[in-house]
Amino acid sequence: MSETSEAAVEAPEAPVPPFSELGLSEDVLRGVTEAGYERPTKIQAQAIPVILSGRDVIGSSQTGSGKTAAFALPILSRLGKPGPIRCLILEPVRELAAQVEEQFKKYGGHTGLRSLLVHGGVGYGAQKDGLKEGVDIVIATPGRLLDHMQQRTINLDSVEILVLDEVDRMLDMGFLPDVRRIVQKCPENRQTLFFSATIPAEIASLASWALKDPFKIEIGRPRMAATTVSHYFYPVNRMQREDLLMALLKETHFESVMIFTRTKADADMLAAKVRRDGEHKVAVMHSDIPQKERTRALQGFRTGEFQVIIATDLAARGLDISGVSHVINYSVPENPEDYVHRIGRTGRAEREGDAYTLLSADELIAAEAVERFIGQQVPRRRLDNFDYLYTTLLDNSRAAQDHLRSNLGRGRGGKVRRR
């Protein structure tokens, strides 16, 4: 297969055309109208006509830009009438797979096309029954799909369109060997759509092997935080991190807030604290939570049953949870790329949102790595009427910051003082 095309498409300066001018089928346009969408996002406007033409695509855009619809709408239009399995979509985690299936059902309600969700954490019975009855579109995670392939309950010989979604996340989770095994079982004469926020060397190699002369679409600088999000660092003494988070929840007028933690233990601890406070209903999401509870947490958060959801990075990538007004990072992410994905849970679909990150002195280097990654300085803020313990981060002088930076990691400390 040929190498990846180098030409990238710049975002159009002119207003994007309406969905009715992109070549979608009438049945799909009805679904779009019923979903309440009027005009496509930039990646949708650029990807839909190219996918409808049958060409392979590499697409990247900022989180929350409407990427799922960018491939779902043209796929539904291309497939037309029901038949054997003709579209396979690979997702890294169950929640993303379920979300994509929801989108296909929403847009494809008038097409008669059938979709099936195939992922782990649940029994095989309903999935096997669905495959026996016949489906047009399979949305799967790699591990469970390989199980079905080994049991010969699924055959990919008729796949016409293959979608590899959130490929950088699959790389992070070690799924690329599984993805290669799955791609090898699909027909060579297929259309392949490849979506990834970033394209490191390992992913570029996979793309050059799996795609034929792909059309590359890049919307926005991959490392750039969404322009619709106002984000701030809140310096705080590590001893007061929990207190400041609770104070932010009390002082912030939010519709819904996602709180991200590095560890499952922190997520559980904060959830217990918010529950004891009694002002907000809270749900928790991490890998130790059973699949049914994770599904209920997401659904309850979307419907407003829960105003607060506390999660590890399991929920940071790709999940389409509309209406999130605020994101709070309980600590600075270790990976700067995760910062972009976390704060991208708000400000989605070109709406405005706010993101706050608690910053302790030992995280200054990580915070500066985030700023270098996104190419901008994140403003520092203080919460009014909060009784701060002293931390060097509250001293904005250049000398104080340089002194702190030089002493990080050396085990030097100071007496706790009120400020």
C-alpha positions as CSV (number, residue, x, y, z in Angstrom):
1,M,0.0,0.0,0.0
2,S,1.2,3.5,-0.7
3,E,2.7,6.0,1.6
4,T,0.5,8.6,3.4
5,S,-0.2,11.7,1.4
6,E,1.6,14.7,2.9
7,A,-0.8,17.4,1.9
8,A,-3.0,18.7,4.7
9,V,-6.2,20.6,4.3
10,E,-6.4,24.0,6.0
11,A,-9.6,24.9,7.8
12,P,-11.8,27.0,5.5
13,E,-12.1,30.7,6.2
14,A,-15.6,31.0,4.8
15,P,-18.6,29.8,6.7
16,V,-19.1,26.1,6.4
17,P,-22.0,24.9,4.1
18,P,-25.2,23.4,5.5
19,F,-25.5,19.6,5.8
20,S,-27.9,19.6,2.8
21,E,-25.0,20.7,0.5
22,L,-22.5,17.9,1.5
23,G,-24.1,15.1,-0.5
24,L,-25.7,13.1,2.3
25,S,-28.7,10.8,1.6
26,E,-32.2,12.1,2.3
27,D,-32.6,9.5,5.0
28,V,-29.5,10.6,6.8
29,L,-30.4,14.3,6.4
30,R,-33.7,13.5,8.1
31,G,-31.8,12.0,11.1
32,V,-29.5,15.1,11.2
33,T,-32.5,17.4,11.2
34,E,-34.3,15.5,14.0
35,A,-31.1,15.6,16.0
36,G,-31.3,19.4,15.9
37,Y,-28.1,20.0,14.0
38,E,-28.1,22.9,11.5
39,R,-24.5,23.4,10.3
40,P,-21.6,21.0,10.3
41,T,-18.4,21.6,12.3
42,K,-15.2,22.2,10.3
43,I,-14.0,18.6,10.4
44,Q,-17.5,17.4,9.3
45,A,-17.7,19.8,6.4
46,Q,-14.3,18.7,5.1
47,A,-14.5,15.0,5.9
48,I,-18.0,14.1,4.7
49,P,-17.6,14.8,1.0
50,V,-14.2,13.0,0.9
51,I,-15.6,10.0,2.6
52,L,-18.6,9.9,0.3
53,S,-16.2,9.8,-2.6
54,G,-14.8,6.5,-1.3
55,R,-11.3,7.8,-0.6
56,D,-9.3,6.8,2.5
57,V,-9.0,9.5,5.1
58,I,-6.7,10.5,7.9
59,G,-8.5,12.9,10.2
60,S,-7.3,14.8,13.2
61,S,-9.0,17.7,15.1
62,Q,-9.4,19.1,18.6
63,T,-11.4,17.1,21.0
64,G,-15.1,18.0,21.0
65,S,-15.1,19.0,17.3
66,G,-17.8,16.5,16.2
67,K,-15.5,13.8,14.8
68,T,-17.9,10.9,15.2
69,A,-20.5,12.5,13.0
70,A,-17.8,13.3,10.5
71,F,-17.5,9.6,9.7
72,A,-20.9,8.3,10.8
73,L,-23.0,10.5,8.5
74,P,-21.2,9.6,5.2
75,I,-20.9,5.9,6.2
76,L,-24.7,5.7,6.7
77,S,-25.2,7.4,3.3
78,R,-22.7,5.2,1.5
79,L,-24.1,1.9,2.9
80,G,-27.6,2.6,1.6
81,K,-29.7,-0.5,2.2
82,P,-29.2,-3.3,4.7
83,G,-26.9,-6.2,3.9
84,P,-24.1,-8.3,5.6
85,I,-21.4,-6.8,7.8
86,R,-20.1,-3.9,5.6
87,C,-18.7,-1.5,8.2
88,L,-16.4,-2.2,11.1
89,I,-15.5,0.5,13.6
90,L,-12.7,-0.1,16.2
91,E,-12.7,1.9,19.4
92,P,-10.2,1.6,22.3
93,V,-12.7,1.4,25.2
94,R,-16.2,0.3,25.9
95,E,-17.6,3.7,26.6
96,L,-16.4,5.1,23.3
97,A,-17.8,2.2,21.4
98,A,-21.2,2.6,23.1
99,Q,-21.2,6.3,22.4
100,V,-20.5,5.7,18.7
101,E,-23.3,3.2,18.4
102,E,-25.7,5.8,20.0
103,Q,-24.7,8.3,17.3
104,F,-25.2,5.7,14.5
105,K,-28.7,4.9,15.8
106,K,-29.5,8.6,16.1
107,Y,-28.5,9.6,12.6
108,G,-29.5,6.3,10.9
109,G,-33.0,5.8,12.2
110,H,-34.5,6.2,8.8
111,T,-32.0,4.1,6.9
112,G,-33.0,0.7,8.1
113,L,-29.3,-0.1,8.8
114,R,-28.6,-2.3,11.8
115,S,-25.6,-1.8,14.2
116,L,-24.2,-4.0,16.9
117,L,-22.0,-3.1,19.9
118,V,-19.3,-5.7,20.6
119,H,-17.1,-5.1,23.7
120,G,-16.0,-6.9,26.9
121,G,-17.3,-6.6,30.4
122,V,-20.7,-8.2,29.4
123,G,-21.7,-11.7,28.3
124,Y,-21.3,-13.1,24.8
125,G,-24.9,-14.2,24.3
126,A,-26.6,-11.0,23.0
127,Q,-23.6,-10.3,20.8
128,K,-23.7,-13.8,19.2
129,D,-27.5,-13.5,18.7
130,G,-27.1,-10.2,17.0
131,L,-24.4,-11.5,14.7
132,K,-26.6,-14.5,13.8
133,E,-29.5,-12.3,13.0
134,G,-27.3,-10.1,10.8
135,V,-26.0,-6.5,11.1
136,D,-24.6,-3.9,8.8
137,I,-22.3,-2.1,11.2
138,V,-20.2,-3.5,14.0
139,I,-18.7,-1.1,16.6
140,A,-16.1,-3.0,18.6
141,T,-13.2,-3.0,21.0
142,P,-10.2,-5.0,19.8
143,G,-10.1,-7.7,22.5
144,R,-13.7,-8.8,22.3
145,L,-13.7,-8.7,18.5
146,L,-10.7,-11.0,18.4
147,D,-12.6,-13.3,20.8
148,H,-15.5,-13.5,18.3
149,M,-13.1,-14.0,15.4
150,Q,-11.4,-16.9,17.3
151,Q,-14.8,-18.5,18.1
152,R,-15.8,-17.9,14.4
153,T,-18.9,-16.1,15.4
154,I,-18.0,-13.1,13.2
155,N,-16.6,-12.9,9.6
156,L,-15.0,-9.7,8.2
157,D,-14.9,-10.9,4.6
158,S,-17.7,-8.5,3.5
159,V,-16.3,-5.3,5.3
160,E,-16.3,-2.4,2.8
161,I,-15.5,0.4,5.3
162,L,-13.1,0.1,8.2
163,V,-12.8,2.9,10.8
164,L,-9.9,3.1,13.2
165,D,-10.9,5.6,15.8
166,E,-8.8,7.2,18.6
167,V,-5.7,5.4,17.3
168,D,-3.3,7.2,19.6
169,R,-5.3,5.9,22.6
170,M,-5.1,2.4,21.2
171,L,-1.3,2.9,21.0
172,D,-1.3,4.1,24.6
173,M,-3.2,1.0,25.7
174,G,-1.0,-1.5,23.7
175,F,-3.7,-2.4,21.2
176,L,-1.8,-1.8,18.0
177,P,-0.7,-5.5,17.5
178,D,-4.4,-6.5,17.9
179,V,-5.5,-3.8,15.5
180,R,-3.0,-5.1,12.9
181,R,-4.4,-8.6,13.2
182,I,-7.9,-7.3,12.7
183,V,-7.0,-5.2,9.7
184,Q,-5.3,-8.2,8.1
185,K,-8.7,-10.1,8.2
186,C,-10.5,-7.3,6.3
187,P,-10.6,-7.2,2.5
188,E,-7.8,-5.3,0.9
189,N,-10.3,-3.6,-1.4
190,R,-11.9,-1.5,1.3
191,Q,-12.2,2.1,2.4
192,T,-10.2,2.9,5.6
193,L,-10.9,5.9,7.8
194,F,-8.2,6.7,10.4
195,F,-8.8,9.2,13.2
196,S,-6.2,10.1,15.8
197,A,-5.5,13.3,17.8
198,T,-1.7,12.8,17.3
199,I,0.4,10.9,14.8
200,P,3.6,9.6,16.4
201,A,6.0,7.3,14.5
202,E,4.2,4.1,15.4
203,I,0.9,5.4,14.2
204,A,2.3,6.8,11.0
205,S,3.7,3.4,10.3
206,L,0.3,1.8,10.8
207,A,-1.4,4.4,8.6
208,S,1.1,3.9,5.7
209,W,0.4,0.1,5.9
210,A,-3.4,0.2,6.4
211,L,-4.4,3.1,4.1
212,K,-4.2,3.7,0.3
213,D,-3.3,7.3,-0.7
214,P,-5.3,8.8,2.2
215,F,-6.7,12.3,2.1
216,K,-5.4,14.1,5.2
217,I,-7.6,16.5,7.1
218,E,-6.2,18.5,10.0
219,I,-8.4,21.0,11.8
220,G,-6.6,23.1,14.3
221,R,-3.1,22.6,15.8
222,P,-3.2,19.1,17.4
223,R,-1.5,20.3,20.6
224,M,-3.7,23.4,21.0
225,A,-6.3,23.6,23.7
226,A,-9.8,24.3,22.4
227,T,-10.3,28.1,21.9
228,T,-13.7,27.8,23.5
229,V,-12.3,26.8,26.9
230,S,-11.1,29.3,29.5
231,H,-8.6,27.5,31.6
232,Y,-6.6,28.5,34.7
233,F,-4.1,27.1,37.2
234,Y,-5.1,27.5,40.9
235,P,-1.9,27.4,43.0
236,V,-2.4,25.7,46.4
237,N,-0.4,24.2,49.2
238,R,-0.7,20.4,48.8
239,M,-2.2,20.1,52.3
240,Q,-5.2,22.2,51.1
241,R,-5.8,20.5,47.8
242,E,-9.0,18.8,48.9
243,D,-10.3,22.0,50.7
244,L,-9.7,24.2,47.7
245,L,-11.5,21.7,45.4
246,M,-14.5,21.7,47.7
247,A,-14.4,25.5,47.9
248,L,-14.3,25.7,44.1
249,L,-17.4,23.5,43.9
250,K,-19.2,25.8,46.4
251,E,-18.2,29.1,44.8
252,T,-18.6,28.1,41.1
253,H,-21.9,28.3,39.4
254,F,-21.9,25.2,37.2
255,E,-24.4,23.1,35.3
256,S,-22.2,20.0,35.4
257,V,-18.6,19.4,36.3
258,M,-16.1,16.7,35.6
259,I,-13.3,16.2,38.1
260,F,-10.2,14.3,36.9
261,T,-7.8,12.5,39.2
262,R,-4.6,10.6,38.5
263,T,-5.5,7.6,40.6
264,K,-8.6,5.5,41.4
265,A,-8.0,6.0,45.1
266,D,-8.2,9.8,44.7
267,A,-11.4,9.5,42.7
268,D,-13.0,7.3,45.4
269,M,-11.8,9.6,48.2
270,L,-13.1,12.8,46.5
271,A,-16.4,11.1,45.7
272,A,-16.9,10.2,49.3
273,K,-16.1,13.8,50.4
274,V,-18.6,15.3,47.9
275,R,-21.3,12.9,49.0
276,R,-20.7,13.8,52.7
277,D,-21.0,17.5,51.8
278,G,-24.5,16.7,50.5
279,E,-24.8,19.6,48.0
280,H,-24.3,17.6,44.8
281,K,-25.0,14.2,43.5
282,V,-21.8,12.5,42.3
283,A,-20.8,9.5,40.2
284,V,-17.4,7.8,39.8
285,M,-15.8,6.3,36.8
286,H,-12.6,4.3,36.7
287,S,-11.4,0.8,35.7
288,D,-12.5,-0.9,39.0
289,I,-16.1,0.3,38.6
290,P,-18.3,-2.5,37.1
291,Q,-19.4,-1.9,33.5
292,K,-23.0,-1.5,34.5
293,E,-22.2,1.2,37.0
294,R,-19.9,3.0,34.5
295,T,-22.8,3.0,32.0
296,R,-25.2,4.3,34.6
297,A,-22.8,7.0,35.7
298,L,-22.4,8.3,32.2
299,Q,-26.2,8.1,31.5
300,G,-27.0,9.8,34.8
301,F,-24.5,12.5,34.2
302,R,-26.0,13.2,30.7
303,T,-29.5,13.4,32.1
304,G,-28.7,15.5,35.1
305,E,-29.2,12.8,37.7
306,F,-25.5,13.5,38.7
307,Q,-24.1,17.0,38.7
308,V,-20.6,15.9,39.4
309,I,-18.6,13.0,37.8
310,I,-15.2,12.1,39.2
311,A,-13.0,10.1,36.8
312,T,-9.5,8.9,36.0
313,D,-8.3,9.4,32.4
314,L,-10.6,6.6,31.3
315,A,-13.2,9.3,30.6
316,A,-10.8,12.0,29.3
317,R,-10.6,10.8,25.7
318,G,-13.3,11.2,23.1
319,L,-16.4,10.7,25.3
320,D,-19.1,13.0,24.0
321,I,-20.8,14.4,27.1
322,S,-22.6,17.5,26.0
323,G,-23.3,20.4,28.4
324,V,-20.3,20.0,30.7
325,S,-19.8,23.6,31.9
326,H,-16.7,23.0,34.0
327,V,-13.7,20.7,34.3
328,I,-11.5,20.5,37.4
329,N,-8.1,18.7,37.4
330,Y,-7.4,17.6,40.9
331,S,-3.7,17.6,40.0
332,V,-1.7,18.5,36.9
333,P,-1.7,15.6,34.5
334,E,1.7,13.8,34.1
335,N,1.3,13.8,30.3
336,P,0.7,17.2,28.8
337,E,-1.4,15.7,26.1
338,D,-3.8,14.4,28.7
339,Y,-4.3,18.0,29.8
340,V,-5.7,18.9,26.4
341,H,-8.0,15.9,26.4
342,R,-9.2,16.5,29.9
343,I,-10.1,20.2,29.5
344,G,-11.7,19.3,26.1
345,R,-14.6,17.7,28.0
346,T,-16.0,21.2,28.2
347,G,-16.2,23.8,25.5
348,R,-17.4,21.0,23.1
349,A,-19.0,21.7,19.7
350,E,-17.8,25.3,19.8
351,R,-19.6,26.1,23.1
352,E,-17.8,27.9,25.9
353,G,-16.6,26.2,29.0
354,D,-14.2,26.6,32.0
355,A,-11.4,24.4,33.2
356,Y,-9.5,24.7,36.5
357,T,-6.3,22.8,37.5
358,L,-5.1,22.7,41.1
359,L,-1.4,23.3,41.1
360,S,1.0,22.4,44.0
361,A,4.7,23.4,44.2
362,D,5.9,19.9,43.3
363,E,3.9,20.1,40.0
364,L,5.5,23.3,38.7
365,I,7.7,21.4,36.2
366,A,4.6,19.4,34.9
367,A,2.6,22.7,34.6
368,E,5.4,24.3,32.6
369,A,5.5,21.2,30.4
370,V,1.7,21.7,29.7
371,E,2.3,25.3,28.8
372,R,5.1,24.4,26.4
373,F,2.9,21.7,24.8
374,I,0.0,24.0,24.1
375,G,2.2,27.0,23.3
376,Q,0.7,29.4,25.8
377,Q,0.9,30.4,29.4
378,V,-2.0,29.3,31.6
379,P,-3.2,32.2,33.8
380,R,-2.9,31.7,37.6
381,R,-5.9,32.5,39.8
382,R,-6.7,32.7,43.5
383,L,-10.1,32.0,45.0
384,D,-11.4,34.9,46.9
385,N,-12.1,34.4,50.7
386,F,-10.1,31.1,50.8
387,D,-7.8,31.0,53.8
388,Y,-4.6,29.9,51.9
389,L,-1.6,28.2,53.6
390,Y,1.6,29.7,52.3
391,T,3.1,28.2,49.2
392,T,5.9,29.6,47.1
393,L,3.6,29.5,44.1
394,L,1.5,32.3,45.6
395,D,4.6,34.5,45.4
396,N,4.6,35.7,41.8
397,S,8.1,37.2,41.9
398,R,10.6,35.8,39.3
399,A,13.2,35.2,42.0
400,A,10.7,33.1,44.1
401,Q,9.7,31.0,41.1
402,D,13.3,30.4,40.1
403,H,14.2,29.4,43.6
404,L,11.3,27.0,43.8
405,R,12.2,25.4,40.4
406,S,15.8,24.9,41.4
407,N,14.8,23.2,44.6
408,L,12.2,20.8,43.2
409,G,13.1,17.2,43.8
410,R,15.7,18.1,46.4
411,G,13.5,17.4,49.4
412,R,13.7,21.0,50.8
413,G,10.7,22.3,52.6
414,G,9.6,25.1,54.8
415,K,7.3,25.9,57.7
416,V,3.6,26.1,57.0
417,R,2.5,29.7,57.3
418,R,-0.9,31.4,56.7
419,R,-1.1,33.8,53.9
